[in-house]
C-alpha cells in the first residue's frame, strides 16, 4: 500500500541491548555462539510469514531492527512488503539473505514487532469496515503498557489509510510517528472535579481549549444522557462538536426507565442512542455528533450499522489489542541448498521489494 518507509531513527530502538541479544530467546543466542565458536558462517535465505488473511504492520520497524542491530547491514540483502499491504496466509513479508550469524540474534525481536503491529492494523481495519468507514477513536492506551503506544498508534493510522477512514488516537505518543496529536473528550474525571456538574466542566474545558479542537463531552455522568446532552448543547452552542455516550454496562440510563421489558436496557444501547439523537434534533442541534464507547468491537459495531443506529463515531479500546497474529521465520536456503526441514520451502513473491 505504502511506497515510502519510516526512517530507522524514529523508532528509538535500544540498539546496544538488541545487539547483545538482551531481548532475544536464549536458544537463538546459543545458536549464534555455537556457530561463531565453530567458525561456521552459513549464508542463508530466511523467509518471514504468517498464517492468516491480514494487513501488514511493523515492517519498517522490523527493517530498522536489522539495519541498526545486525552485525553488518551491508552484508545482507533484504526484500520486504510495505506497512498496510494485504496478506494471504503463508505469503512472505520479508526475506533476509546473508551470513546467518550476523542477524540470528534478532529473530525474536523482528517477529515480535511484526506480530504486534500486524494484529493492531488488522483489528482496526476490521472495525473500520464494520463501521462503514465512520471515524473511530483508538482508545486502548489505558489497557496496555505505555511503551507500546507509539507503534500501536502508527499501526492504527496505517489501518485508517487502508480503509480511507479517519482515526483519532488519544495520546501524543500514539500520534508521534505520523506527526499527529492525541484527541479526547471531556472526561468523567473533570466532571467529578466540578462536583458532577457536566455543564460547568464542559464550559471550563472549552474556555481553555485550543479553538481548533473539536470538543466532545461525556454526557452519562449523572446517568441521564438525554437531559445532559441538551444542557451541554445549549451551554456550548457552536463550540460543541459532539456528545459521547459511555453508560456502564451495569446501569440503565434514566431516559429508559419507563421502557424496559423488550430489549437489553443496560449500557450504551440502540434505543438510548436514538433518544439522544431525537432530543438533539428536536431542539435544533442536528449538527451535534454522537460518539459511543464502552465494550464496542467489530461485531457490535456491525450490528449497530446494520440497524442504522445514528452513531457518528465509535470509541474502541481493548478489543483492538486482543487476539493474535503470529509470525514465523524459516531458513529455506543454506549455502545455496534448499532446507531439508519438512514443509519448509522457498515461496516466491513478486510483491517483495529490495530494501536500500
Residue frames relative to the residue before (quaternion, step in Angstrom):
aa qw qx qy qz dx dy dz
X 1.0000 0.0000 0.0000 0.0000 0.00 0.00 0.00
X 0.7448 0.3408 -0.1958 0.5394 3.58 0.81 -1.03
X 0.2294 -0.7651 0.5786 0.1653 3.56 -1.28 0.21
X 0.7105 0.3600 -0.2293 0.5595 3.57 1.32 0.02
X 0.2899 -0.7869 0.5255 0.1435 3.55 -0.89 0.94
X 0.5274 -0.5991 0.4943 0.3443 3.55 -1.22 0.53
X 0.4943 -0.6603 0.4695 0.3150 3.62 -0.99 0.76
X 0.6156 -0.6016 0.3594 0.3605 3.62 -0.98 0.79
X 0.6537 0.5543 -0.3344 0.3919 3.60 0.97 -0.80
X 0.5596 0.6268 -0.3983 0.3679 3.62 1.12 -0.45
X 0.6697 0.5369 -0.2997 0.4164 3.59 1.12 -0.60
X 0.2519 -0.8097 0.4985 0.1800 3.59 1.27 -0.22
X 0.1045 0.8419 -0.5177 0.1105 3.56 0.86 1.00
X 0.4288 -0.6519 0.5483 0.3008 3.60 -1.14 0.57
X 0.1829 -0.8702 0.4448 0.1066 3.52 0.60 1.25
X 0.6853 0.4959 -0.3158 0.4298 3.60 0.74 -0.98
X 0.6728 0.4857 -0.3054 0.4671 3.58 0.91 -0.85
X 0.6299 0.5119 -0.3413 0.4741 3.61 1.04 -0.66
X 0.6445 0.5168 -0.3195 0.4642 3.57 0.98 -0.80
X 0.6761 0.4950 -0.2829 0.4668 3.58 1.08 -0.72
X 0.4948 -0.6668 0.4288 0.3560 3.61 1.23 -0.27
X 0.2964 0.8003 -0.4781 0.2075 3.57 1.29 0.31
X 0.7564 0.3525 -0.1857 0.5188 3.59 1.03 -0.80
X 0.5615 0.6463 -0.3498 0.3802 3.58 1.30 0.08
X 0.5513 -0.5674 0.4893 0.3670 3.56 -1.13 0.67
X 0.5639 -0.6649 0.3707 0.3201 3.55 -0.77 1.08
X 0.6486 0.5478 -0.3471 0.3984 3.60 0.93 -0.75
X 0.6106 0.5194 -0.3657 0.4729 3.60 1.15 -0.44
X 0.6258 0.5201 -0.3367 0.4737 3.57 1.03 -0.73
X 0.6586 0.5030 -0.3107 0.4655 3.58 0.95 -0.87
X 0.6226 0.5465 -0.3360 0.4481 3.57 1.02 -0.84
X 0.6692 0.5041 -0.2942 0.4600 3.54 0.90 -0.93
X 0.6519 0.5215 -0.3138 0.4523 3.57 0.95 -0.87
X 0.6285 0.5375 -0.3312 0.4542 3.59 0.99 -0.85
X 0.6845 0.4936 -0.2860 0.4539 3.55 0.84 -1.01
X 0.6764 0.4944 -0.3029 0.4542 3.58 0.89 -0.89
X 0.6649 0.4992 -0.3083 0.4622 3.60 0.95 -0.84
X 0.6971 0.4520 -0.2613 0.4914 3.56 1.14 -0.66
X 0.4533 -0.7072 0.4343 0.3253 3.55 1.28 -0.07
X 0.5098 0.6401 -0.4235 0.3887 3.56 1.18 0.43
X 0.0004 -0.7980 0.6004 -0.0525 3.54 -0.72 1.11
X 0.0976 -0.8364 0.5372 0.0478 3.59 0.31 1.21
X 0.2976 -0.7121 0.6043 0.1977 3.54 -1.07 0.76
X 0.0449 -0.8378 0.5407 -0.0614 3.53 -0.57 1.22
X 0.2439 -0.6675 0.6578 0.2496 3.47 -1.45 0.04
X 0.1269 -0.7867 0.6035 0.0260 3.55 -0.70 1.16
X 0.1157 -0.7821 0.6092 0.0615 3.56 -0.93 0.95
X 0.1887 -0.7761 0.5975 0.0718 3.54 -1.03 0.90
X 0.1173 0.7982 -0.5750 0.1360 3.58 -0.83 1.03
X 0.2161 -0.7328 0.6193 0.1809 3.54 -1.38 0.07
X 0.5126 -0.7162 0.4207 0.2174 3.58 -1.22 0.26
X 0.6550 0.5076 -0.3102 0.4658 3.61 1.17 0.39
X 0.4853 -0.5406 0.5588 0.3999 3.51 -1.38 0.01
X 0.2163 0.7909 -0.5284 0.2203 3.56 -0.41 1.19
X 0.4214 -0.6659 0.5507 0.2751 3.54 -1.38 -0.13
X 0.4593 -0.7427 0.4257 0.2371 3.53 -0.67 1.18
X 0.0394 0.7615 -0.6464 0.0275 3.52 -1.09 0.84
X 0.7864 0.3834 -0.2472 0.4165 3.54 -1.22 0.46
X 0.4326 0.7259 -0.4660 0.2622 3.60 1.17 0.03
X 0.6415 0.5123 -0.3371 0.4609 3.61 0.98 -0.73
X 0.6362 0.5191 -0.3174 0.4744 3.56 1.08 -0.73
X 0.6370 0.5200 -0.3191 0.4711 3.58 1.01 -0.80
X 0.6421 0.5094 -0.3175 0.4769 3.58 1.00 -0.82
X 0.6266 0.5390 -0.3342 0.4531 3.58 1.02 -0.78
X 0.6038 0.5500 -0.3504 0.4584 3.59 1.04 -0.75
X 0.6846 0.4744 -0.2816 0.4765 3.57 0.92 -0.91
X 0.6701 0.5182 -0.3109 0.4310 3.58 0.85 -0.92
X 0.7820 0.3796 -0.1777 0.4613 3.56 0.84 -0.99
X 0.7967 0.3554 -0.1407 0.4681 3.58 1.10 -0.65
X 0.5206 0.6014 -0.4362 0.4207 3.61 1.21 -0.13
X 0.6352 -0.5398 0.3842 0.3969 3.57 -1.19 0.48
X 0.8007 -0.0472 0.0858 0.5911 3.55 0.93 -0.92
X 0.2857 -0.7874 0.5232 0.1568 3.57 -0.12 1.27
X 0.6501 0.5404 -0.3243 0.4245 3.58 0.96 -0.79
X 0.6169 0.5408 -0.3476 0.4541 3.59 1.21 -0.37
X 0.6811 0.5042 -0.2765 0.4533 3.58 1.20 -0.47
X 0.1837 -0.7168 0.6579 0.1402 3.52 -1.26 0.61
X 0.0261 -0.8310 0.5523 -0.0601 3.57 -0.40 1.26
X 0.0684 -0.7585 0.6476 0.0238 3.53 -1.00 0.95
X 0.0383 0.8200 -0.5666 0.0711 3.59 -0.96 0.82
X 0.4613 -0.6009 0.5667 0.3241 3.50 -1.38 0.31
X 0.4985 -0.6419 0.4926 0.3111 3.58 -1.31 -0.21
X 0.6175 -0.5158 0.4338 0.4055 3.55 -1.22 0.48
X 0.7690 0.3313 -0.2684 0.4762 3.54 -0.92 0.97
X 0.5053 0.6464 -0.4373 0.3683 3.59 1.20 -0.23
X 0.4245 -0.6838 0.5345 0.2578 3.55 -1.05 0.81
X 0.2029 -0.8184 0.5340 0.0625 3.55 -0.84 1.03
X 0.2783 -0.6986 0.6317 0.1881 3.50 -1.24 0.66
X 0.6354 -0.5233 0.3819 0.4201 3.62 -1.12 0.44
X 0.8526 0.1414 -0.1597 0.4770 3.55 -1.07 0.94
X 0.4457 0.6790 -0.4757 0.3376 3.61 1.19 0.17
X 0.4429 -0.6857 0.4961 0.2958 3.63 -0.82 0.88
X 0.1905 -0.7715 0.5980 0.1047 3.55 -1.01 0.87
X 0.7899 0.0983 -0.0050 0.6053 3.55 1.25 -0.48
X 0.0041 -0.7614 0.6474 0.0346 3.58 -1.03 0.77
X 0.1300 -0.7745 0.6179 0.0389 3.53 -1.08 0.86
X 0.0345 -0.7973 0.6025 -0.0131 3.56 -0.73 1.06
X 0.4970 0.6453 -0.4732 0.3356 3.55 -0.83 1.00
X 0.7396 -0.3521 0.3062 0.4851 3.55 -1.31 -0.27
X 0.4241 -0.7490 0.4494 0.2391 3.56 -0.49 1.22
X 0.6411 0.5388 -0.3456 0.4233 3.61 0.98 -0.70
X 0.6112 0.5783 -0.3462 0.4149 3.59 1.22 -0.34
X 0.8115 0.1746 -0.1039 0.5478 3.60 1.19 -0.36
X 0.3520 0.7637 -0.4828 0.2445 3.62 1.22 0.13
X 0.6782 0.5197 -0.2762 0.4400 3.58 1.11 -0.76
X 0.6703 0.5207 -0.2923 0.4406 3.60 1.26 -0.04
X 0.4345 0.7376 -0.4492 0.2557 3.59 1.22 -0.23
X 0.6439 0.5295 -0.3289 0.4438 3.59 0.85 -0.93
X 0.6880 0.5100 -0.2841 0.4312 3.55 0.91 -0.97
X 0.7413 0.4091 -0.2729 0.4567 3.61 0.65 -0.97
X 0.6062 0.5306 -0.3701 0.4626 3.61 1.11 -0.50
X 0.6503 0.5208 -0.3163 0.4537 3.58 0.98 -0.80
X 0.6205 0.5367 -0.3277 0.4686 3.54 1.04 -0.81
X 0.6918 0.4806 -0.2821 0.4592 3.58 0.79 -0.99
X 0.6420 0.5354 -0.3290 0.4392 3.58 0.97 -0.84
X 0.6958 0.4831 -0.2791 0.4524 3.58 0.83 -1.00
X 0.7325 0.4419 -0.2604 0.4475 3.56 0.68 -1.06
X 0.6399 0.5125 -0.3370 0.4629 3.62 1.01 -0.70
X 0.5963 0.5524 -0.3538 0.4627 3.58 1.08 -0.69
X 0.6877 0.4798 -0.2890 0.4619 3.58 0.81 -1.00
X 0.6640 0.5070 -0.3148 0.4506 3.59 0.80 -0.98
X 0.6867 0.4860 -0.2910 0.4555 3.59 0.84 -0.94
X 0.6470 0.5178 -0.3220 0.4579 3.59 0.96 -0.83
X 0.6790 0.4854 -0.2995 0.4622 3.58 0.90 -0.89
X 0.6054 0.5414 -0.3588 0.4601 3.62 0.99 -0.71
X 0.6807 0.4964 -0.2977 0.4489 3.59 0.85 -0.92
X 0.6415 0.5049 -0.3248 0.4776 3.58 1.05 -0.72
X 0.6576 0.5070 -0.3116 0.4619 3.60 0.93 -0.86
X 0.6475 0.5006 -0.3225 0.4756 3.58 0.98 -0.75
X 0.6398 0.5150 -0.3245 0.4691 3.59 1.01 -0.78
X 0.7048 0.4599 -0.2483 0.4797 3.57 1.11 -0.76
X 0.4379 -0.7076 0.4487 0.3257 3.58 1.28 0.18
X 0.6613 -0.5623 0.2733 0.4145 3.54 1.06 0.96
X 0.3384 0.6997 -0.5387 0.3252 3.57 1.13 0.59
X 0.6049 -0.5665 0.3962 0.3953 3.63 -1.10 0.50
X 0.0956 -0.7572 0.6379 0.1028 3.54 -1.20 0.53
X 0.3276 -0.6858 0.6077 0.2303 3.51 -1.31 0.45
X 0.3149 -0.7544 0.5558 0.1509 3.54 -0.69 1.18
X 0.0213 0.8774 -0.4689 0.0994 3.58 -0.16 1.33
X 0.4219 0.7409 -0.4652 0.2382 3.66 0.96 0.50
X 0.3414 0.7827 -0.4841 0.1910 3.62 1.23 -0.01
X 0.7132 0.4639 -0.2676 0.4524 3.59 0.89 -0.86
X 0.6633 0.5228 -0.2970 0.4455 3.57 1.26 -0.24
X 0.7731 0.2635 -0.1436 0.5588 3.60 1.23 0.01
X 0.6915 -0.4797 0.3460 0.4147 3.55 -1.33 0.19
X 0.5693 -0.6434 0.3896 0.3319 3.57 -0.96 0.86
X 0.6185 0.5840 -0.3607 0.3825 3.61 1.06 -0.56
X 0.6484 0.5090 -0.3397 0.4530 3.61 1.16 -0.27
X 0.4656 0.7362 -0.4257 0.2450 3.59 1.21 -0.31
X 0.6684 0.5279 -0.3360 0.4020 3.60 0.78 -0.95
X 0.7260 0.4343 -0.2500 0.4709 3.57 0.75 -1.03
X 0.6342 0.5263 -0.3354 0.4564 3.58 1.02 -0.73
X 0.6470 0.5200 -0.3214 0.4558 3.57 0.97 -0.82
X 0.6541 0.4954 -0.3144 0.4775 3.56 1.01 -0.79
X 0.6207 0.5374 -0.3407 0.4581 3.60 1.02 -0.76
X 0.6437 0.5013 -0.3160 0.4843 3.59 1.04 -0.75
X 0.6195 0.5417 -0.3271 0.4645 3.58 1.04 -0.79
X 0.6375 0.5173 -0.3197 0.4731 3.59 0.97 -0.85
X 0.6341 0.5321 -0.3278 0.4553 3.58 0.98 -0.82
X 0.6345 0.5274 -0.3256 0.4618 3.58 1.01 -0.78
X 0.6499 0.5055 -0.3140 0.4727 3.58 1.04 -0.75
X 0.6104 0.5566 -0.3461 0.4448 3.58 1.05 -0.75
X 0.7654 0.3792 -0.1856 0.4857 3.54 0.79 -1.07
X 0.3811 -0.7134 0.4992 0.3108 3.58 1.10 -0.60
X 0.5454 0.5901 -0.3979 0.4427 3.55 1.05 0.86
X 0.5492 -0.6338 0.4470 0.3110 3.53 -1.24 0.53
X 0.1055 -0.7715 0.6261 0.0410 3.54 -1.01 0.93
X 0.1161 -0.7602 0.6345 0.0772 3.54 -0.90 0.95
X 0.1479 -0.7711 0.6122 0.0935 3.59 -0.94 0.84
X 0.4822 -0.7466 0.4063 0.2122 3.53 -1.08 0.73
X 0.7544 0.2794 -0.2119 0.5548 3.61 1.21 -0.04
X 0.5904 -0.5721 0.4316 0.3713 3.55 -1.18 0.52
X 0.5873 0.5738 -0.3727 0.4324 3.59 1.09 -0.63
X 0.6595 0.5163 -0.3106 0.4494 3.58 0.91 -0.88
X 0.7376 0.4234 -0.2206 0.4775 3.58 1.07 -0.70
X 0.4806 0.7480 -0.3976 0.2266 3.57 1.25 -0.34
X 0.6771 0.5182 -0.3230 0.4107 3.62 0.89 -0.79
X 0.7661 0.3073 -0.1948 0.5298 3.59 1.12 -0.46
X 0.5928 -0.6531 0.3361 0.3303 3.57 1.23 0.48
X 0.4810 0.6690 -0.4409 0.3559 3.58 1.13 0.54
X 0.3790 -0.6814 0.5663 0.2671 3.54 -1.34 -0.35
X 0.5415 -0.6100 0.4671 0.3414 3.53 -1.19 0.56
X 0.1808 -0.7667 0.6088 0.0943 3.55 -1.14 0.73
X 0.0728 0.8126 -0.5764 0.0469 3.55 -1.22 0.27
X 0.4828 -0.6494 0.5116 0.2887 3.50 -1.37 0.09
X 0.6058 -0.4647 0.4545 0.4587 3.55 -1.33 0.01
X 0.2614 -0.8353 0.4651 0.1325 3.60 -0.34 1.20
X 0.6806 -0.4720 0.3692 0.4215 3.51 -1.35 0.24
X 0.6223 0.5744 -0.3487 0.4016 3.59 1.00 -0.79
X 0.6627 0.4847 -0.3160 0.4753 3.60 0.97 -0.78
X 0.6274 0.5289 -0.3320 0.4652 3.57 1.02 -0.79
X 0.6545 0.5017 -0.3109 0.4725 3.59 0.95 -0.87
X 0.6412 0.5423 -0.3214 0.4376 3.57 1.06 -0.76
X 0.7077 0.3619 -0.2392 0.5577 3.57 1.28 -0.38
X 0.6545 -0.5813 0.2987 0.3801 3.54 1.04 0.88
X 0.6680 -0.5079 0.3034 0.4514 3.59 1.14 0.51
X 0.5060 0.6376 -0.4239 0.3971 3.58 1.27 0.21
X 0.2702 -0.8092 0.5025 0.1403 3.57 -0.07 1.32
X 0.6470 0.5299 -0.3258 0.4410 3.58 0.94 -0.85
X 0.6640 0.4936 -0.3074 0.4701 3.59 0.89 -0.89
X 0.6570 0.5080 -0.3119 0.4614 3.58 0.91 -0.91
X 0.6679 0.4996 -0.3014 0.4620 3.58 0.93 -0.89
X 0.6394 0.5286 -0.3203 0.4574 3.57 1.02 -0.80
X 0.6662 0.4906 -0.2969 0.4768 3.58 0.93 -0.89
X 0.6170 0.5433 -0.3341 0.4610 3.56 1.05 -0.78
X 0.6752 0.5022 -0.2863 0.4581 3.56 0.91 -0.98
X 0.6331 0.5491 -0.3295 0.4349 3.58 1.02 -0.78
X 0.7692 0.3649 -0.1734 0.4951 3.56 1.09 -0.72
X 0.5711 0.6209 -0.3706 0.3887 3.58 1.27 -0.10
X 0.5980 -0.5343 0.4578 0.3838 3.55 -1.24 0.48
X 0.5414 -0.6551 0.4135 0.3266 3.62 -0.85 0.87
X 0.6725 0.5099 -0.2999 0.4447 3.59 1.15 -0.51
X 0.5385 0.6377 -0.4053 0.3728 3.60 1.24 -0.22
X 0.3698 -0.6823 0.5848 0.2361 3.54 -1.07 0.81
X 0.2162 -0.8113 0.5317 0.1107 3.58 -0.33 1.22
X 0.0167 -0.7703 0.6360 -0.0427 3.52 -0.82 1.15
X 0.1627 -0.8225 0.5441 0.0320 3.57 -0.79 1.04
X 0.4116 -0.6615 0.5685 0.2640 3.56 -1.02 0.86
X 0.1233 -0.8375 0.5318 0.0251 3.58 -0.77 1.00
X 0.5692 0.6257 -0.3692 0.3850 3.60 1.23 0.29
X 0.3564 0.7813 -0.4744 0.1933 3.61 1.25 -0.03
X 0.7604 0.3280 -0.1839 0.5295 3.60 0.95 -0.83
X 0.4508 -0.7159 0.4230 0.3246 3.55 1.33 0.26
X 0.6087 0.4752 -0.3623 0.5220 3.54 1.09 0.83
X 0.0772 -0.8914 0.4448 0.0407 3.50 0.74 1.16
X 0.6267 0.5370 -0.3543 0.4396 3.61 0.97 -0.71
X 0.6890 0.4725 -0.2847 0.4701 3.57 0.79 -1.00
X 0.6869 0.4909 -0.2940 0.4482 3.57 0.85 -0.95
X 0.6253 0.5378 -0.3434 0.4492 3.59 0.99 -0.77
X 0.6688 0.4898 -0.3010 0.4713 3.58 0.94 -0.84
X 0.6436 0.5234 -0.3275 0.4523 3.59 0.96 -0.82
X 0.6690 0.4926 -0.2972 0.4706 3.57 0.95 -0.87
X 0.6454 0.5234 -0.3205 0.4547 3.58 0.97 -0.85
X 0.6681 0.4905 -0.3049 0.4691 3.58 0.94 -0.80
X 0.6854 0.4975 -0.2877 0.4472 3.58 0.98 -0.84
X 0.7716 0.3670 -0.1951 0.4816 3.61 0.88 -0.89
X 0.2418 -0.8050 0.5131 0.1736 3.59 1.17 -0.41
X 0.8467 -0.1347 0.0981 0.5053 3.60 -0.94 -0.85
X 0.5505 0.6125 -0.4039 0.3982 3.61 1.22 -0.25
X 0.6380 0.5306 -0.3290 0.4508 3.61 1.17 -0.46
X 0.2486 -0.7682 0.5753 0.1310 3.57 -0.80 1.06
X 0.8126 -0.1567 0.1411 0.5433 3.57 0.88 -0.91
X 0.3178 -0.6944 0.6014 0.2347 3.51 -1.37 0.17
X 0.2463 -0.7790 0.5641 0.1198 3.53 -1.11 0.73
X 0.2284 -0.7556 0.6045 0.1066 3.54 -0.92 1.03
X 0.0800 0.8069 -0.5732 0.1184 3.57 -0.72 1.12
X 0.1477 0.8416 -0.5068 0.1142 3.57 1.16 0.66
X 0.5361 -0.6435 0.4509 0.3086 3.57 -0.93 0.93
X 0.5377 -0.6405 0.4531 0.3088 3.56 -1.10 0.71
X 0.6579 0.4827 -0.3193 0.4819 3.60 1.26 -0.09
X 0.7018 0.4574 -0.2566 0.4822 3.60 1.27 -0.12
X 0.2720 -0.7133 0.6209 0.1782 3.53 -1.33 0.49
X 0.4421 -0.7033 0.4892 0.2658 3.58 -0.69 1.08
X 0.6203 -0.5932 0.3759 0.3494 3.55 -1.06 0.84
X 0.6366 0.5593 -0.3383 0.4092 3.60 0.99 -0.72
X 0.7134 0.4453 -0.2448 0.4825 3.61 1.24 -0.36
X 0.4057 0.7617 -0.4501 0.2293 3.57 1.23 -0.10
X 0.7421 0.4000 -0.2281 0.4871 3.60 1.03 -0.67
X 0.6865 0.4937 -0.2732 0.4587 3.57 1.28 0.10
X 0.4454 0.7254 -0.4449 0.2783 3.59 1.21 0.02
X 0.5011 0.6641 -0.4742 0.2880 3.53 -1.19 0.61
X 0.8195 0.2064 -0.1019 0.5249 3.59 0.92 -0.79
X 0.7585 0.2377 -0.1841 0.5782 3.62 1.22 0.36
X 0.5602 -0.5645 0.4704 0.3823 3.56 -1.30 0.25
X 0.1977 -0.8517 0.4764 0.0928 3.60 -0.25 1.24
X 0.5890 0.6167 -0.3685 0.3702 3.59 1.19 -0.33
X 0.8114 0.2903 -0.2079 0.4627 3.50 -1.27 0.50
X 0.6751 -0.4246 0.3756 0.4721 3.53 -1.27 -0.46
X 0.0680 0.8135 -0.5682 0.1038 3.55 -0.35 1.27
X 0.7317 -0.4574 0.2829 0.4189 3.53 -1.27 0.32
X 0.6825 0.5004 -0.3066 0.4356 3.57 0.83 -0.95
X 0.6254 0.5290 -0.3439 0.4590 3.59 1.03 -0.70
X 0.6410 0.5140 -0.3300 0.4647 3.58 0.93 -0.82
X 0.6545 0.5112 -0.3168 0.4582 3.59 0.89 -0.88
X 0.6543 0.5204 -0.3254 0.4419 3.60 0.93 -0.84
X 0.6564 0.4907 -0.3147 0.4789 3.58 0.97 -0.83
X 0.6539 0.5182 -0.3156 0.4521 3.59 0.92 -0.86
X 0.6787 0.4916 -0.2939 0.4597 3.58 0.86 -0.92
X 0.6503 0.5104 -0.3214 0.4618 3.60 0.99 -0.80
X 0.6560 0.5032 -0.3141 0.4668 3.60 0.92 -0.85
X 0.6689 0.4986 -0.3036 0.4602 3.58 0.89 -0.91
X 0.6439 0.5473 -0.3194 0.4289 3.58 0.97 -0.88
X 0.7399 0.3904 -0.2117 0.5053 3.57 1.11 -0.74
X 0.6331 -0.5919 0.3162 0.3859 3.58 1.22 0.36
X 0.5671 0.5951 -0.3848 0.4197 3.58 1.20 0.38
X 0.0950 0.8432 -0.5213 0.0907 3.56 0.95 0.89
X 0.6647 0.5297 -0.3068 0.4283 3.59 1.08 -0.69
X 0.5558 0.6062 -0.4040 0.4004 3.65 1.17 -0.31
X 0.3432 -0.7647 0.5178 0.1711 3.55 -0.74 1.11
X 0.2760 -0.7276 0.5995 0.1871 3.54 -1.32 0.39
X 0.1052 -0.7620 0.6387 0.0169 3.53 -0.84 1.14
X 0.1088 -0.7901 0.5998 0.0640 3.59 -0.95 0.83
X 0.0327 0.7817 -0.6214 0.0403 3.54 -1.17 0.66
X 0.5691 0.5998 -0.4417 0.3481 3.54 -1.32 0.21
X 0.8502 -0.1425 0.0519 0.5042 3.57 0.00 1.28
X 0.4400 0.6990 -0.4699 0.3115 3.60 1.12 0.40
X 0.0237 0.7517 -0.6587 0.0220 3.52 -1.15 0.83
X 0.7593 -0.3837 0.2401 0.4676 3.60 -1.25 0.03
X 0.6619 0.5201 -0.3154 0.4381 3.59 0.91 -0.86
X 0.6903 0.4690 -0.2843 0.4718 3.58 0.86 -0.91
X 0.6320 0.5198 -0.3302 0.4705 3.58 1.02 -0.75
X 0.6390 0.5299 -0.3296 0.4497 3.58 0.93 -0.86
X 0.6387 0.5225 -0.3256 0.4616 3.59 1.01 -0.79
X 0.6379 0.5131 -0.3259 0.4728 3.61 0.98 -0.80
X 0.6877 0.4912 -0.2881 0.4503 3.56 0.89 -0.93
X 0.6362 0.5326 -0.3327 0.4482 3.58 0.98 -0.77
X 0.7334 0.3773 -0.2206 0.5207 3.58 1.11 -0.66
X 0.4419 -0.7487 0.4114 0.2738 3.56 1.34 0.35
X 0.1675 0.7752 -0.5784 0.1908 3.56 0.93 0.90
X 0.4450 -0.7501 0.4256 0.2413 3.63 -0.73 1.04
X 0.2102 0.7562 -0.5757 0.2293 3.55 0.48 1.28
X 0.2823 -0.7731 0.5476 0.1508 3.57 -0.95 0.89
X 0.7992 -0.0069 0.0287 0.6004 3.59 1.13 -0.57
X 0.2580 -0.7669 0.5735 0.1283 3.54 -1.15 0.74
X 0.2281 -0.7297 0.6257 0.1550 3.54 -1.06 0.81
X 0.0140 -0.8170 0.5743 -0.0498 3.57 -0.60 1.13
X 0.1739 -0.8276 0.5311 0.0535 3.55 -0.82 1.03
X 0.8725 0.1380 -0.0805 0.4617 3.53 -0.54 -1.22
X 0.5562 0.6201 -0.4012 0.3809 3.62 1.11 -0.49
X 0.6675 0.5300 -0.2997 0.4286 3.58 1.13 -0.62
X 0.7293 0.3720 -0.2467 0.5186 3.61 1.20 -0.19
X 0.5526 0.6067 -0.3936 0.4143 3.60 1.24 0.22
X 0.6429 0.5115 -0.3966 0.4096 3.54 -1.19 0.59
X 0.3007 -0.7350 0.5691 0.2132 3.55 -1.28 -0.32
X 0.0109 0.7645 -0.6444 0.0138 3.52 -1.25 0.59
X 0.0204 -0.8792 0.4756 -0.0185 3.53 0.70 1.20
X 0.2553 -0.7449 0.5999 0.1416 3.52 -1.23 0.65
X 0.1906 -0.7546 0.6204 0.0967 3.53 -1.28 0.59
X 0.1575 -0.7575 0.6242 0.1086 3.55 -1.17 0.65
X 0.0325 -0.8074 0.5888 -0.0186 3.58 -0.81 1.01
X 0.3664 -0.6601 0.6031 0.2573 3.54 -1.11 0.71
X 0.1139 -0.8290 0.5467 0.0294 3.57 -0.52 1.17
X 0.7625 0.1471 -0.1205 0.6184 3.58 1.31 -0.27
X 0.0379 -0.7780 0.6269 0.0148 3.58 -1.05 0.86
X 0.8320 -0.0970 0.0122 0.5461 3.57 -0.62 1.16
X 0.7494 -0.4323 0.2034 0.4584 3.52 0.95 0.96
X 0.6666 0.4724 -0.3076 0.4877 3.60 1.25 -0.02
X 0.5379 -0.6273 0.4483 0.3409 3.62 -1.00 0.77
X 0.5568 -0.5972 0.4629 0.3451 3.54 -1.16 0.65
X 0.3971 -0.7314 0.5074 0.2236 3.56 -1.02 0.82
X 0.4826 0.6816 -0.4423 0.3269 3.60 1.23 -0.22
X 0.5182 -0.6713 0.4336 0.3047 3.56 -0.77 1.05
X 0.8253 0.2337 -0.1882 0.4784 3.56 -0.93 0.92
X 0.6339 0.5060 -0.3439 0.4731 3.58 1.24 -0.08
X 0.1733 0.7865 -0.5713 0.1583 3.56 -0.53 1.13
X 0.5752 -0.5868 0.4437 0.3576 3.53 -1.18 0.50
X 0.1572 -0.7938 0.5839 0.0651 3.55 -0.78 1.05
X 0.3704 -0.7353 0.5251 0.2156 3.54 -0.71 1.05
X 0.0586 0.7712 -0.6335 0.0206 3.55 -1.12 0.66
X 0.2851 -0.7838 0.5318 0.1468 3.55 -0.51 1.19
X 0.6101 0.5860 -0.3534 0.3994 3.59 1.20 -0.30
X 0.5560 0.6245 -0.3998 0.3755 3.60 1.14 -0.49
X 0.1433 -0.7945 0.5869 0.0616 3.55 -0.99 0.88
X 0.5640 -0.6058 0.4505 0.3346 3.54 -1.11 0.73
X 0.2864 -0.7453 0.5812 0.1569 3.56 -0.96 0.94
X 0.4101 -0.7213 0.5061 0.2355 3.59 -0.77 1.03
